[in-house]
Amino acid sequence: MKESTTKEKILKKVRDALVNQMLPPYESVDLESPVHAAPDSEFLDVSFAEAFSKVNGKFVYCADYEEFGDNLRALLEDKGIDKLFCGEEFFRGFLGEKGIACIRDCKMMEECQASLTSCEVLVSRLGTIVMSSIQGGGRRSFIYPPVHIVVASTRQLVWDIKDAFQFLNKKYDGVLPSMITFVTGPSRTADIEKTLVHGAHGPKEVYLFLVDNR
């Protein structure tokens, strides 16, 4: 009798497997529930602050916008920042009321020491800030300046990435911005000798001012 070729042996095993099918060995495994259980929504700000700090982000809690203005002024004075870019109308008006000068011309962005932006949503589990191209100043505002200052509210906190996309889908009625970026701490990369370098492809420092509006 002619010996079966390797191909024929493989095909025979496939046919046998199709005829004599086995039941899934782990039917009881739950593949639907989230792997990381969400904490009480009351503590999403604490979870975010802890995760954000672990990736070298600077977290500042503000009880209201009045306190945010005071904290922002203190930061700018402490860092010696006198060229602050802000492309969002709401914040430009707010800064004007506080006597804080800002630059709105995108052509001057490369000269700015810092940029001030809002964000779309905050992912508490990862300490991640979600940005999009639809925000004032566009995508350059959170890439060019060496210091990125983000202002968010407690109503923008969600637990995980899935929740962030649900938040955005609801906000934009299913028509998402052309670009969505997940920012987790300052820009960092490793060179060929595995030496970690901050600010190689973006901001060296990221500040998150969280305004409590619950």
Backbone as ProteinMPNN parsed JSONL, in Angstrom:
{"seq_chain_A": "MKESTTKEKILKKVRDALVNQMLPPYESVDLESPVHAAPDSEFLDVSFAEAFSKVNGKFVYCADYEEFGDNLRALLEDKGIDKLFCGEEFFRGFLGEKGIACIRDCKMMEECQASLTSCEVLVSRLGTIVMSSIQGGGRRSFIYPPVHIVVASTRQLVWDIKDAFQFLNKKYDGVLPSMITFVTGPSRTADIEKTLVHGAHGPKEVYLFLVDNR", "coords_chain_A": {"N_chain_A": [[0.843, -1.192, 0.0], [0.519, 2.218, -0.82], [2.318, 4.706, 0.875], [0.878, 7.328, 2.811], [0.992, 10.767, 1.961], [2.417, 13.719, 3.545], [0.668, 15.871, 3.289], [-1.783, 14.561, 2.87], [-2.081, 13.284, 5.31], [-2.451, 15.439, 7.03], [-4.846, 16.511, 6.016], [-6.549, 14.399, 6.57], [-6.609, 14.454, 9.346], [-7.885, 16.866, 9.713], [-10.408, 16.318, 8.6], [-11.262, 14.29, 10.356], [-11.421, 15.756, 12.702], [-13.503, 17.485, 12.113], [-15.62, 15.746, 11.883], [-15.725, 14.407, 14.36], [-16.421, 16.364, 16.528], [-15.341, 18.327, 19.313], [-16.589, 19.491, 22.44], [-16.429, 22.902, 23.566], [-13.738, 23.437, 25.778], [-13.792, 25.241, 27.898], [-16.39, 26.335, 28.703], [-17.596, 27.828, 30.682], [-16.254, 30.195, 30.97], [-16.285, 33.66, 31.362], [-16.588, 35.952, 28.927], [-17.606, 38.391, 28.46], [-17.882, 40.273, 30.545], [-16.155, 43.164, 31.89], [-12.575, 43.171, 32.179], [-11.159, 44.69, 34.018], [-12.537, 45.758, 36.863], [-14.765, 48.417, 37.368], [-14.416, 51.198, 39.582], [-16.392, 52.788, 42.188], [-18.282, 55.44, 40.852], [-17.928, 57.799, 42.147], [-15.307, 57.942, 42.857], [-13.75, 58.171, 40.585], [-12.165, 60.351, 39.92], [-10.074, 60.17, 41.752], [-8.912, 57.729, 40.994], [-8.065, 58.425, 38.416], [-6.189, 60.476, 38.99], [-4.203, 59.048, 40.377], [-3.319, 57.171, 38.422], [-2.506, 58.92, 36.385], [-0.424, 60.324, 37.603], [1.44, 58.301, 37.833], [2.466, 58.088, 35.284], [4.04, 60.259, 35.024], [2.527, 62.592, 34.79], [1.22, 65.819, 35.744], [-0.986, 66.517, 38.169], [-3.673, 68.621, 39.071], [-6.061, 69.51, 41.32], [-9.084, 71.364, 41.275], [-11.473, 73.239, 42.961], [-13.319, 74.893, 41.773], [-13.799, 77.115, 38.901], [-12.713, 79.533, 39.614], [-10.698, 78.898, 41.432], [-9.154, 77.404, 39.688], [-8.209, 79.439, 37.958], [-6.532, 80.859, 39.714], [-4.646, 78.87, 40.357], [-3.577, 78.356, 37.826], [-2.369, 80.81, 37.182], [-0.385, 80.863, 39.158], [1.165, 78.668, 38.347], [2.115, 79.506, 35.794], [3.656, 81.715, 36.528], [5.534, 80.488, 38.192], [6.852, 78.776, 36.396], [7.855, 80.597, 34.663], [6.504, 81.263, 32.315], [5.582, 83.18, 29.642], [4.558, 83.21, 27.171], [1.843, 81.957, 26.143], [-0.128, 79.731, 24.389], [-3.471, 79.696, 23.255], [-6.209, 78.389, 21.759], [-8.928, 78.299, 22.039], [-12.061, 79.755, 22.314], [-13.634, 80.074, 24.673], [-11.801, 79.738, 26.805], [-9.988, 81.765, 26.207], [-11.497, 84.054, 26.719], [-11.907, 83.673, 29.45], [-9.26, 83.76, 30.419], [-8.651, 86.381, 29.766], [-10.318, 87.798, 31.534], [-9.026, 87.183, 33.867], [-6.715, 88.517, 33.583], [-4.622, 87.298, 32.265], [-2.398, 86.992, 29.725], [-2.591, 85.686, 26.377], [-1.712, 83.868, 23.388], [-3.208, 83.653, 20.232], [-2.749, 83.196, 17.59], [-2.067, 80.739, 15.334], [0.222, 80.556, 13.792], [2.238, 81.43, 15.383], [2.669, 79.47, 17.174], [4.885, 77.765, 17.488], [6.668, 79.358, 18.802], [5.703, 79.539, 21.306], [5.767, 78.823, 24.812], [4.061, 77.205, 26.152], [0.867, 75.528, 25.9], [-2.655, 75.904, 26.21], [-5.407, 73.885, 26.551], [-8.661, 72.35, 26.151], [-10.177, 69.119, 26.656], [-11.449, 65.998, 25.351], [-12.35, 63.754, 26.851], [-11.634, 61.924, 29.892], [-9.777, 59.081, 30.744], [-9.997, 57.136, 33.395], [-8.844, 54.705, 34.406], [-6.411, 54.423, 33.084], [-5.193, 56.869, 33.282], [-5.364, 58.604, 31.157], [-5.635, 61.166, 28.684], [-8.024, 62.163, 26.407], [-7.893, 63.529, 23.268], [-8.963, 65.532, 20.422], [-9.211, 66.367, 16.884], [-11.07, 68.297, 16.505], [-11.046, 70.223, 18.381], [-10.365, 73.613, 19.48], [-7.6, 75.223, 17.966], [-6.608, 72.917, 16.964], [-4.775, 69.854, 16.179], [-2.093, 70.504, 16.493], [-1.821, 72.049, 18.75], [-1.483, 70.499, 21.02], [0.91, 69.267, 20.63], [3.163, 70.747, 19.68], [4.108, 72.937, 21.633], [6.355, 72.862, 24.496], [5.212, 72.528, 27.0], [2.164, 71.281, 28.007], [-0.968, 72.255, 28.949], [-3.875, 71.127, 30.302], [-7.362, 71.482, 30.652], [-10.035, 70.141, 32.373], [-13.242, 68.744, 33.326], [-14.983, 67.194, 36.098], [-17.15, 65.872, 35.071], [-16.326, 64.764, 32.75], [-15.062, 62.425, 33.225], [-14.464, 58.986, 32.729], [-14.382, 55.385, 33.042], [-12.965, 53.365, 31.41], [-11.42, 52.673, 28.132], [-13.4, 51.78, 26.357], [-15.657, 52.985, 27.47], [-14.977, 55.606, 26.984], [-15.19, 55.844, 24.185], [-17.917, 55.4, 23.919], [-18.857, 57.666, 25.224], [-17.924, 59.662, 23.46], [-19.277, 58.95, 21.107], [-21.903, 59.458, 21.841], [-21.737, 62.197, 22.37], [-21.087, 63.312, 19.845], [-23.058, 62.32, 18.281], [-22.617, 59.933, 16.871], [-21.007, 60.684, 14.72], [-17.851, 60.837, 14.553], [-14.889, 62.853, 15.355], [-12.27, 63.595, 12.919], [-9.778, 62.853, 13.811], [-8.695, 61.192, 16.677], [-6.931, 61.275, 19.639], [-5.057, 59.56, 22.085], [-3.632, 60.572, 24.946], [-1.181, 59.792, 27.148], [0.357, 60.901, 29.638], [3.532, 62.808, 29.532], [5.377, 63.213, 26.397], [7.431, 60.507, 25.475], [10.237, 58.407, 24.811], [12.469, 55.702, 23.951], [15.963, 55.428, 23.434], [18.469, 53.783, 21.362], [19.987, 52.536, 23.268], [18.218, 52.039, 25.198], [17.612, 54.148, 26.885], [15.454, 56.219, 28.549], [13.814, 58.975, 27.17], [12.36, 62.094, 27.641], [9.955, 64.215, 26.079], [10.675, 63.958, 23.414], [9.108, 63.716, 21.101], [7.069, 65.475, 21.481], [5.263, 67.32, 24.054], [7.209, 68.023, 27.021], [6.208, 68.203, 29.509], [3.068, 67.603, 31.049], [0.194, 69.025, 32.262], [-2.718, 68.584, 34.172], [-5.582, 70.165, 34.923], [-8.187, 69.63, 36.948], [-11.446, 70.503, 37.173], [-13.923, 70.63, 39.558], [-17.166, 70.002, 38.942], [-19.392, 68.7, 39.84]], "CA_chain_A": [[0.0, 0.0, 0.0], [1.312, 3.44, -0.924], [2.32, 5.485, 2.115], [0.232, 8.634, 2.698], [1.876, 11.933, 2.001], [2.206, 14.608, 4.699], [-0.539, 16.648, 3.014], [-2.94, 13.695, 3.077], [-2.196, 13.05, 6.748], [-3.018, 16.656, 7.629], [-6.245, 16.606, 5.606], [-7.285, 13.359, 7.295], [-6.804, 14.943, 10.717], [-8.896, 17.928, 9.643], [-11.704, 15.652, 8.389], [-11.623, 13.61, 11.606], [-11.786, 16.78, 13.691], [-14.816, 18.021, 11.743], [-16.627, 14.71, 12.138], [-15.779, 14.165, 15.806], [-16.191, 17.665, 17.156], [-15.281, 18.377, 20.775], [-17.219, 20.646, 23.065], [-15.44, 23.867, 24.078], [-13.274, 22.98, 27.093], [-13.996, 26.242, 28.952], [-17.673, 26.98, 28.414], [-18.02, 28.702, 31.778], [-15.447, 31.418, 31.007], [-17.047, 34.877, 31.057], [-15.833, 36.797, 28.003], [-18.355, 39.629, 28.257], [-17.653, 41.238, 31.623], [-14.862, 43.856, 31.792], [-11.472, 42.553, 32.929], [-10.862, 45.585, 35.134], [-13.791, 46.217, 37.455], [-14.807, 49.867, 37.572], [-14.7, 51.603, 40.955], [-17.55, 53.664, 42.347], [-18.102, 56.642, 40.033], [-17.543, 58.898, 43.031], [-13.861, 57.942, 43.021], [-13.062, 58.165, 39.293], [-11.138, 61.391, 39.935], [-8.933, 59.644, 42.508], [-8.279, 56.718, 40.133], [-7.362, 59.125, 37.342], [-5.034, 61.181, 39.553], [-3.169, 58.058, 40.69], [-2.771, 56.628, 37.169], [-1.866, 60.025, 35.667], [0.835, 60.616, 38.294], [2.374, 57.206, 37.566], [3.083, 58.287, 33.963], [4.713, 61.566, 35.11], [1.639, 63.726, 34.585], [1.074, 66.704, 36.912], [-2.428, 66.64, 38.416], [-4.058, 69.721, 39.964], [-7.505, 69.533, 41.576], [-9.631, 72.708, 41.475], [-12.851, 73.169, 43.439], [-14.14, 75.633, 40.808], [-12.986, 77.82, 37.908], [-11.988, 80.601, 40.297], [-9.469, 78.279, 41.938], [-8.351, 77.064, 38.51], [-7.526, 80.654, 37.516], [-5.443, 81.148, 40.658], [-3.617, 77.832, 40.202], [-2.93, 78.543, 36.529], [-1.489, 81.971, 37.297], [0.764, 80.452, 39.967], [1.998, 77.79, 37.52], [2.777, 80.307, 34.764], [4.687, 82.524, 37.185], [6.572, 79.583, 38.686], [7.606, 78.241, 35.251], [8.341, 81.708, 33.841], [5.844, 81.188, 31.005], [4.932, 84.431, 29.235], [3.988, 82.989, 25.843], [0.885, 80.86, 26.29], [-1.06, 79.623, 23.266], [-4.819, 79.205, 23.56], [-7.016, 78.509, 20.546], [-10.342, 78.079, 22.346], [-12.705, 81.033, 22.642], [-14.07, 80.114, 26.071], [-10.66, 79.946, 27.693], [-9.403, 83.088, 25.945], [-12.31, 85.003, 27.476], [-11.637, 83.448, 30.868], [-7.917, 84.265, 30.697], [-8.727, 87.84, 29.7], [-10.916, 88.26, 32.791], [-8.038, 86.978, 34.923], [-5.525, 89.304, 33.282], [-3.556, 86.418, 31.771], [-2.261, 87.165, 28.275], [-2.39, 84.458, 25.613], [-1.521, 84.011, 21.945], [-4.219, 82.873, 19.512], [-2.291, 83.002, 16.216], [-1.437, 79.422, 15.181], [1.536, 80.706, 13.168], [3.206, 81.726, 16.441], [2.627, 78.379, 18.138], [6.214, 77.213, 17.725], [7.384, 80.256, 19.703], [5.055, 79.496, 22.621], [6.351, 77.928, 25.815], [3.017, 76.297, 26.636], [-0.459, 75.655, 25.284], [-3.781, 75.603, 27.093], [-6.497, 73.288, 25.777], [-9.623, 71.483, 26.829], [-10.01, 67.752, 26.157], [-12.73, 65.347, 25.088], [-12.744, 62.857, 27.943], [-10.516, 61.4, 30.682], [-9.888, 57.646, 31.031], [-9.476, 57.03, 34.764], [-8.018, 53.512, 34.652], [-5.094, 54.569, 32.467], [-4.654, 58.216, 33.434], [-5.229, 59.044, 29.767], [-6.41, 62.317, 28.221], [-8.449, 61.953, 25.024], [-7.953, 64.776, 22.509], [-9.445, 65.346, 19.051], [-8.878, 67.424, 15.925], [-12.148, 69.278, 16.432], [-10.823, 71.233, 19.409], [-9.748, 74.855, 19.023], [-6.146, 75.129, 17.862], [-6.27, 71.712, 16.206], [-3.886, 68.854, 16.766], [-0.771, 71.055, 16.801], [-1.811, 72.716, 20.053], [-1.023, 69.6, 22.084], [2.125, 68.589, 20.178], [4.291, 71.664, 19.501], [4.695, 73.567, 22.823], [6.979, 71.913, 25.426], [4.343, 72.319, 28.161], [0.752, 71.181, 27.621], [-1.86, 72.445, 30.091], [-5.215, 70.655, 29.934], [-8.426, 71.781, 31.612], [-11.152, 69.201, 32.23], [-14.184, 68.755, 34.447], [-15.273, 65.866, 36.638], [-18.183, 65.245, 34.246], [-15.677, 64.125, 31.599], [-14.379, 61.219, 33.685], [-15.025, 57.651, 32.498], [-13.473, 54.388, 33.598], [-12.065, 52.678, 30.478], [-11.418, 53.137, 26.742], [-14.726, 51.498, 25.796], [-16.549, 54.034, 27.969], [-14.59, 56.856, 26.318], [-15.79, 55.854, 22.844], [-19.364, 55.573, 24.104], [-19.012, 59.081, 25.57], [-17.729, 60.444, 22.231], [-20.379, 58.635, 20.183], [-23.087, 60.183, 22.312], [-21.478, 63.635, 22.232], [-21.077, 63.702, 18.434], [-24.169, 61.646, 17.601], [-22.101, 58.894, 15.986], [-20.091, 61.218, 13.696], [-16.661, 61.146, 15.339], [-13.883, 63.726, 14.733], [-11.384, 62.896, 11.976], [-8.637, 62.308, 14.544], [-8.823, 61.075, 18.131], [-5.622, 60.922, 20.181], [-5.01, 59.199, 23.504], [-2.387, 61.102, 25.513], [-0.923, 59.229, 28.476], [1.559, 61.522, 30.185], [4.401, 63.53, 28.596], [5.991, 62.445, 25.312], [8.626, 59.793, 25.908], [10.702, 57.349, 23.92], [13.736, 55.129, 24.388], [16.94, 55.376, 22.35], [18.972, 52.444, 21.045], [20.535, 51.97, 24.498], [17.074, 51.922, 26.105], [17.57, 55.276, 27.812], [14.178, 56.91, 28.37], [13.939, 60.408, 26.89], [11.073, 62.785, 27.673], [9.829, 65.368, 25.197], [11.315, 63.722, 22.116], [8.161, 63.904, 20.006], [5.931, 66.247, 21.979], [5.498, 68.051, 25.303], [8.002, 67.426, 28.092], [5.38, 68.219, 30.711], [1.62, 67.687, 30.84], [-0.551, 69.373, 33.473], [-4.165, 68.403, 34.063], [-6.368, 70.87, 35.93], [-9.524, 69.038, 37.004], [-12.397, 71.387, 37.843], [-15.041, 69.856, 40.111], [-18.474, 70.6, 38.63], [-20.423, 67.704, 40.159]], "C_chain_A": [[0.878, 1.242, 0.0], [1.175, 4.265, 0.349], [1.713, 6.861, 1.877], [1.263, 9.746, 2.747], [1.547, 12.77, 3.234], [0.919, 15.406, 4.534], [-1.785, 15.83, 3.308], [-3.167, 13.423, 4.563], [-2.858, 14.239, 7.444], [-4.496, 16.776, 7.303], [-7.107, 15.579, 6.334], [-7.584, 13.815, 8.722], [-7.87, 16.031, 10.758], [-10.284, 17.317, 9.496], [-12.18, 14.975, 9.668], [-12.09, 14.615, 12.66], [-13.162, 17.359, 13.405], [-15.932, 17.029, 12.042], [-16.828, 14.517, 13.639], [-15.474, 15.462, 16.565], [-16.239, 17.566, 18.676], [-16.018, 19.616, 21.273], [-16.14, 21.612, 23.557], [-15.026, 23.489, 25.495], [-13.564, 23.962, 28.225], [-15.278, 27.033, 28.7], [-18.061, 28.016, 29.464], [-17.239, 30.018, 31.844], [-16.292, 32.609, 30.561], [-16.192, 35.802, 30.194], [-16.495, 38.155, 27.793], [-18.053, 40.689, 29.315], [-16.287, 41.903, 31.477], [-13.806, 43.19, 32.665], [-11.163, 43.371, 34.179], [-12.168, 46.16, 35.673], [-13.729, 47.711, 37.739], [-15.091, 50.182, 39.033], [-15.991, 52.404, 41.007], [-17.286, 54.959, 41.589], [-17.667, 57.841, 40.857], [-16.029, 59.041, 43.11], [-13.106, 57.892, 41.694], [-11.964, 59.219, 39.248], [-9.89, 60.924, 40.668], [-8.173, 58.622, 41.667], [-7.484, 57.384, 39.021], [-6.099, 59.784, 37.869], [-3.885, 60.219, 39.838], [-2.501, 57.534, 39.42], [-1.995, 57.695, 36.4], [-0.509, 60.358, 36.28], [1.885, 59.544, 38.015], [3.081, 57.36, 36.222], [3.687, 59.694, 33.86], [3.836, 62.752, 34.728], [1.527, 64.536, 35.87], [-0.422, 67.005, 37.084], [-2.709, 67.756, 39.413], [-5.581, 69.721, 40.107], [-7.948, 70.964, 41.855], [-11.101, 72.587, 41.877], [-13.809, 73.862, 42.481], [-13.215, 76.377, 39.846], [-12.213, 78.983, 38.52], [-10.655, 80.073, 40.821], [-8.562, 77.864, 40.785], [-7.561, 78.275, 38.026], [-6.346, 80.994, 38.404], [-4.304, 80.151, 40.502], [-2.859, 77.983, 38.887], [-1.953, 79.707, 36.588], [-0.215, 81.61, 38.075], [1.721, 79.577, 39.161], [2.782, 78.589, 36.489], [3.897, 81.146, 35.359], [5.85, 81.653, 37.643], [7.452, 79.061, 37.556], [8.181, 79.343, 34.368], [7.754, 81.703, 32.444], [5.148, 82.509, 30.705], [4.382, 84.361, 27.811], [3.121, 81.733, 25.889], [-0.068, 80.855, 25.104], [-2.397, 79.093, 23.76], [-5.707, 79.449, 22.352], [-8.505, 78.377, 20.779], [-10.969, 79.34, 22.929], [-13.083, 81.135, 24.118], [-12.911, 80.436, 27.004], [-9.983, 81.295, 27.451], [-10.174, 84.163, 26.709], [-12.041, 84.9, 28.967], [-10.277, 84.02, 31.253], [-7.896, 85.786, 30.694], [-9.289, 88.428, 30.983], [-9.928, 88.158, 33.947], [-6.756, 87.774, 34.689], [-4.343, 88.472, 32.827], [-3.513, 86.518, 30.252], [-2.057, 85.817, 27.596], [-2.276, 84.789, 24.131], [-2.539, 83.123, 21.24], [-3.81, 82.56, 18.08], [-1.531, 81.679, 16.101], [-0.039, 79.507, 14.578], [2.628, 80.965, 14.201], [3.327, 80.586, 17.452], [4.008, 77.829, 18.478], [7.031, 78.083, 18.667], [6.856, 80.163, 21.131], [5.725, 78.471, 23.542], [5.342, 76.901, 26.315], [1.738, 76.515, 25.847], [-1.51, 75.254, 26.306], [-4.926, 75.079, 26.243], [-7.512, 72.627, 26.705], [-9.295, 70.057, 26.395], [-11.397, 67.158, 25.944], [-13.229, 64.568, 26.303], [-11.481, 62.37, 28.649], [-10.771, 59.928, 31.001], [-9.207, 57.375, 32.374], [-8.523, 55.859, 34.964], [-6.59, 53.69, 34.168], [-4.443, 55.918, 32.734], [-4.451, 58.867, 32.083], [-6.164, 60.206, 29.452], [-6.75, 62.087, 26.753], [-8.645, 63.313, 24.355], [-8.52, 64.482, 21.12], [-9.102, 66.555, 18.194], [-9.926, 68.522, 15.886], [-11.973, 70.409, 17.451], [-10.136, 72.468, 18.835], [-8.234, 74.768, 19.034], [-5.697, 73.888, 17.126], [-5.264, 70.829, 16.908], [-2.521, 69.412, 17.133], [-0.689, 71.621, 18.213], [-1.368, 71.804, 21.19], [0.193, 68.775, 21.658], [3.331, 69.528, 20.176], [4.885, 72.218, 20.795], [5.26, 72.534, 23.804], [6.162, 71.631, 26.682], [2.889, 72.331, 27.687], [-0.1, 71.255, 28.883], [-3.281, 72.097, 29.65], [-6.198, 71.002, 31.05], [-9.591, 70.831, 31.34], [-12.065, 69.322, 33.443], [-14.461, 67.331, 34.898], [-16.346, 65.14, 35.83], [-17.597, 64.532, 33.027], [-14.962, 62.834, 31.977], [-15.16, 59.956, 33.332], [-13.991, 56.641, 32.971], [-12.483, 53.847, 32.572], [-12.233, 53.201, 29.049], [-12.78, 52.919, 26.085], [-15.719, 52.583, 26.209], [-16.256, 55.375, 27.293], [-15.214, 56.945, 24.926], [-17.314, 55.995, 22.918], [-19.689, 57.036, 24.409], [-18.929, 59.947, 24.312], [-18.848, 60.201, 21.225], [-21.644, 59.389, 20.555], [-22.925, 61.684, 22.089], [-21.618, 64.098, 20.79], [-22.136, 62.973, 17.609], [-23.677, 60.662, 16.541], [-21.155, 59.366, 14.904], [-18.836, 61.71, 14.415], [-15.725, 62.111, 14.614], [-12.932, 62.918, 13.854], [-10.165, 62.296, 12.661], [-8.934, 62.314, 16.04], [-7.493, 60.564, 18.663], [-5.727, 60.62, 21.67], [-3.642, 59.605, 24.052], [-2.232, 60.567, 26.933], [0.405, 59.759, 28.993], [2.371, 62.256, 29.135], [4.94, 62.608, 27.505], [7.249, 61.761, 25.832], [8.956, 58.693, 24.909], [12.018, 56.825, 24.462], [14.687, 55.077, 23.202], [17.459, 53.943, 22.194], [19.567, 51.748, 22.269], [19.476, 51.872, 25.594], [17.079, 52.974, 27.204], [16.307, 56.073, 27.533], [14.397, 58.412, 28.223], [12.546, 61.022, 26.881], [11.086, 63.977, 26.729], [10.44, 65.19, 23.832], [10.38, 64.048, 20.958], [6.935, 64.714, 20.428], [6.273, 66.93, 23.284], [6.346, 67.277, 26.32], [7.192, 67.319, 29.382], [3.907, 68.338, 30.331], [0.953, 67.939, 32.191], [-2.044, 69.178, 33.214], [-4.835, 69.113, 35.236], [-7.793, 70.312, 35.884], [-10.442, 69.93, 37.838], [-13.608, 70.567, 38.284], [-16.355, 70.579, 39.825], [-19.607, 69.606, 38.871], [-21.599, 68.36, 40.874]], "O_chain_A": [[1.865, 1.311, 0.732], [0.07, 4.497, 0.839], [1.993, 7.496, 0.86], [2.258, 9.677, 3.469], [0.525, 12.555, 3.885], [0.17, 15.603, 5.49], [-2.732, 16.326, 3.918], [-4.307, 13.34, 5.019], [-3.705, 14.074, 8.321], [-5.31, 17.095, 8.169], [-8.258, 15.855, 6.674], [-8.678, 13.588, 9.239], [-8.655, 16.115, 11.703], [-11.226, 17.731, 10.171], [-13.354, 15.07, 10.028], [-13.031, 14.355, 13.41], [-13.907, 17.687, 14.328], [-17.043, 17.415, 12.406], [-17.958, 14.47, 14.124], [-14.407, 15.619, 17.159], [-17.048, 16.837, 19.249], [-16.056, 20.648, 20.603], [-15.049, 21.178, 23.926], [-15.89, 23.242, 26.337], [-13.58, 23.568, 29.391], [-15.245, 28.249, 28.508], [-18.775, 28.972, 29.163], [-17.533, 30.866, 32.687], [-16.933, 32.568, 29.511], [-15.201, 36.364, 30.661], [-15.993, 38.977, 27.027], [-17.98, 41.877, 29.001], [-15.35, 41.272, 30.988], [-14.105, 42.706, 33.757], [-10.934, 42.82, 35.255], [-12.822, 46.96, 35.005], [-12.745, 48.204, 38.29], [-15.912, 49.514, 39.663], [-16.609, 52.663, 39.974], [-16.19, 55.515, 41.671], [-17.099, 58.793, 40.322], [-15.518, 60.125, 43.393], [-11.912, 57.591, 41.691], [-10.935, 59.007, 38.606], [-8.773, 61.24, 40.258], [-6.943, 58.639, 41.624], [-6.366, 56.969, 38.714], [-5.039, 59.663, 37.254], [-2.726, 60.537, 39.571], [-1.275, 57.458, 39.342], [-0.945, 57.406, 35.827], [0.448, 60.641, 35.559], [3.079, 59.838, 37.965], [4.173, 56.825, 36.034], [3.827, 60.247, 32.769], [4.355, 63.811, 34.376], [1.717, 64.001, 36.962], [-1.034, 67.666, 36.245], [-2.073, 67.838, 40.463], [-6.302, 69.91, 39.127], [-7.276, 71.696, 42.582], [-11.879, 71.91, 41.205], [-14.973, 73.476, 42.377], [-11.993, 76.283, 39.959], [-11.17, 79.376, 37.998], [-9.617, 80.719, 40.673], [-7.339, 77.96, 40.889], [-6.375, 78.158, 37.717], [-5.281, 81.372, 37.914], [-3.134, 80.533, 40.512], [-1.649, 77.767, 38.833], [-0.829, 79.601, 36.095], [0.888, 82.002, 37.694], [2.938, 79.717, 39.272], [3.983, 78.375, 36.323], [4.966, 81.275, 34.762], [7.012, 82.033, 37.5], [8.662, 78.917, 37.729], [8.915, 79.057, 33.422], [8.423, 82.094, 31.488], [4.234, 82.913, 31.424], [3.813, 85.33, 27.307], [3.597, 80.613, 25.702], [-0.74, 81.852, 24.838], [-2.456, 78.169, 24.572], [-5.931, 80.596, 21.966], [-9.277, 78.345, 19.821], [-10.475, 79.911, 23.902], [-12.872, 82.175, 24.742], [-13.022, 81.295, 27.88], [-9.461, 81.902, 28.386], [-9.575, 85.075, 27.28], [-11.956, 85.91, 29.665], [-10.145, 84.682, 32.283], [-7.215, 86.408, 31.509], [-8.793, 89.444, 31.47], [-9.983, 88.945, 34.891], [-5.825, 87.717, 35.492], [-3.193, 88.882, 32.982], [-4.48, 86.17, 29.574], [-1.432, 84.917, 28.157], [-2.693, 85.858, 23.684], [-2.712, 81.963, 21.614], [-4.454, 81.745, 17.419], [-0.469, 81.52, 16.704], [0.796, 78.635, 14.82], [3.808, 80.745, 13.927], [4.009, 80.723, 18.467], [4.27, 77.469, 19.625], [7.989, 77.603, 19.272], [7.493, 80.655, 22.063], [6.18, 77.413, 23.107], [5.721, 75.854, 26.839], [1.551, 77.551, 25.21], [-1.287, 74.386, 27.15], [-5.369, 75.753, 25.313], [-7.244, 72.385, 27.882], [-8.233, 69.819, 25.821], [-12.402, 67.762, 26.321], [-14.378, 64.709, 26.722], [-10.392, 62.398, 28.076], [-11.85, 59.569, 31.473], [-7.98, 57.387, 32.466], [-7.496, 56.008, 35.626], [-5.658, 53.165, 34.776], [-3.261, 56.098, 32.443], [-3.482, 59.599, 31.879], [-7.317, 60.236, 29.883], [-5.857, 61.841, 25.942], [-9.444, 64.135, 24.803], [-8.555, 63.329, 20.69], [-8.752, 67.62, 18.702], [-9.694, 69.574, 15.292], [-12.668, 71.424, 17.389], [-9.419, 72.387, 17.837], [-7.645, 74.291, 20.004], [-4.544, 73.797, 16.704], [-4.944, 71.03, 18.08], [-1.847, 68.854, 17.999], [0.389, 71.667, 18.804], [-0.918, 72.293, 22.227], [0.479, 67.727, 22.238], [4.411, 69.142, 20.624], [6.069, 71.996, 21.05], [4.704, 71.443, 23.933], [6.38, 70.624, 27.355], [2.446, 73.282, 27.043], [0.029, 70.419, 29.778], [-3.819, 72.71, 28.728], [-5.902, 70.835, 32.233], [-10.072, 70.733, 30.21], [-11.703, 69.925, 34.453], [-14.202, 66.377, 34.165], [-16.441, 63.915, 35.899], [-18.298, 63.781, 32.349], [-14.319, 62.215, 31.129], [-16.358, 59.86, 33.597], [-12.853, 57.004, 33.268], [-11.278, 53.861, 32.824], [-13.076, 54.059, 28.786], [-13.258, 53.777, 25.343], [-16.523, 53.042, 25.398], [-17.161, 56.175, 27.059], [-15.709, 58.001, 24.533], [-17.92, 56.644, 22.066], [-20.676, 57.576, 23.91], [-19.745, 60.846, 24.112], [-19.313, 61.132, 20.568], [-22.362, 59.893, 19.691], [-23.864, 62.361, 21.671], [-22.199, 65.152, 20.529], [-22.106, 63.01, 16.379], [-24.247, 60.568, 15.454], [-20.548, 58.539, 14.224], [-18.769, 62.865, 14.836], [-15.757, 62.187, 13.386], [-12.801, 61.705, 14.021], [-9.579, 61.338, 12.157], [-9.372, 63.323, 16.592], [-6.983, 59.543, 18.199], [-6.399, 61.332, 22.416], [-2.619, 59.042, 23.664], [-3.049, 60.853, 27.809], [1.45, 59.136, 28.804], [1.964, 62.33, 27.976], [4.961, 61.387, 27.661], [8.041, 62.373, 26.549], [8.076, 58.131, 24.257], [12.618, 57.443, 25.341], [14.282, 54.728, 22.093], [16.946, 53.015, 22.818], [19.646, 50.521, 22.31], [19.793, 51.652, 26.763], [16.611, 52.727, 28.316], [16.103, 56.55, 26.417], [15.073, 59.038, 29.039], [11.652, 60.53, 26.193], [12.098, 64.664, 26.594], [10.704, 66.178, 23.146], [10.813, 64.597, 19.945], [5.885, 64.635, 19.79], [7.45, 67.105, 23.598], [6.224, 66.06, 26.463], [7.451, 66.465, 30.23], [3.546, 69.075, 29.413], [1.124, 67.17, 33.137], [-2.559, 69.562, 32.164], [-4.679, 68.715, 36.39], [-8.511, 70.5, 34.902], [-10.247, 70.092, 39.043], [-14.239, 69.892, 37.47], [-16.626, 71.636, 40.394], [-20.643, 69.653, 38.208], [-22.566, 67.682, 41.223]]}, "name": "protein", "num_of_chains": 1, "seq": "MKESTTKEKILKKVRDALVNQMLPPYESVDLESPVHAAPDSEFLDVSFAEAFSKVNGKFVYCADYEEFGDNLRALLEDKGIDKLFCGEEFFRGFLGEKGIACIRDCKMMEECQASLTSCEVLVSRLGTIVMSSIQGGGRRSFIYPPVHIVVASTRQLVWDIKDAFQFLNKKYDGVLPSMITFVTGPSRTADIEKTLVHGAHGPKEVYLFLVDNR"}
